[in-house]
Amino acid sequence: MAAAHSTRPATAYWFFIVATFVFAVPSLIAPDLAAWVRAALLLLGLVLVVMGGRQFSAELRGRRRNAG
C-alpha cells in the first residue's frame, strides 16, 4: 500500500480573491459610500493582500521542505 501524502491545501489564493472583491465591489455596488468607509475598505484590502503574501510564502516554504 502506498503511503498517503498529507499536504495542506493551498489557501493563499483565497486571500487574493477576497481582497479583489473588497477593492472592487464597493465602487460597483455603492459608489456613493462615505470617504471613511472607502478608506476602511482600502485598508482591509491591503491587509488581506499582505496576509495572502505571508500565506503564499509559508506554502512555498512547506513545498520546498517536502520536496527536499
TORTI-715637 format. One line per 8 residues: their letters; for each residue x, y, z of C-alpha. Coordinates in nm, 4 decimals, m for minus. Each point is the difference from the previous one (the first is absolute). Layout:
<pts>
a = X,Y,Z; ... $
</pts>
This chain:
<pts>
maaahstr = 0.0000,0.0000,0.0000; 0.1417,0.3392,m0.0979; 0.0581,0.2597,0.2673; m0.2586,0.2752,m0.0055; 0.1308,0.3490,m0.0561; m0.1398,0.2388,0.2577; 0.0389,0.3443,m0.1488; m0.1843,0.3080,0.1122 $
pataywff = m0.2297,0.1424,m0.2651; 0.1084,0.3272,m0.1544; m0.1919,0.2876,0.1561; 0.2014,0.3078,m0.0945; m0.2006,0.0636,m0.3148; m0.3175,0.0452,0.2057; 0.1548,0.3022,0.1718; 0.0704,0.1568,m0.3403 $
ivatfvfa = m0.3489,m0.0782,m0.1321; m0.1663,0.1530,0.3058; 0.2301,0.3032,m0.0167; m0.1013,0.0505,m0.3626; m0.3665,m0.0003,0.0974; 0.0631,0.2353,0.2921; 0.1717,0.2424,m0.2387; m0.2543,m0.0238,m0.2836 $
vpsliapd = m0.3476,m0.0711,0.1344; m0.0578,0.3171,0.2072; 0.0536,0.2250,m0.3001; m0.2207,m0.2215,m0.2160; m0.2862,m0.0428,0.2448; 0.0066,0.3222,0.2033; 0.1946,0.2751,m0.1774; m0.1244,0.2617,0.2470 $
laawvraa = 0.1665,m0.1468,0.3103; 0.1497,0.2377,0.2517; 0.3713,0.0688,m0.0294; 0.0761,m0.1648,0.3338; m0.1738,m0.3204,m0.1122; 0.2016,m0.0033,m0.3209; 0.3204,0.0557,0.1982; m0.0906,m0.2819,0.2406 $
llllglvl = m0.0695,m0.2375,m0.2890; 0.3259,0.0990,m0.1669; 0.1850,m0.0743,0.3227; m0.1822,m0.3330,0.0357; 0.0931,m0.0934,m0.3567; 0.3644,0.0854,0.0600; 0.0035,m0.2086,0.3186; m0.1470,m0.2939,m0.1926 $
vvmggrqf = 0.2673,0.0350,m0.2700; 0.2747,m0.0029,0.2637; m0.1562,m0.3014,0.1723; m0.0227,m0.1781,m0.3356; 0.3651,0.0735,m0.0674; 0.1015,m0.1412,0.3366; m0.2141,m0.3102,m0.0530; 0.1424,m0.0491,m0.3489 $
saelrgrr = 0.3520,0.0277,0.1388; m0.0783,m0.2608,0.2669; m0.1468,m0.2326,m0.2623; 0.3112,0.0325,m0.2167; 0.2235,m0.0752,0.2989; m0.2098,m0.3079,0.0756; 0.0271,m0.1234,m0.3575; 0.3780,0.0455,m0.0010 $
rnag = 0.0262,m0.1820,0.3314; m0.2076,m0.2936,m0.1292; 0.1857,m0.0153,m0.3321; 0.3478,0.0037,0.1527 $
</pts>
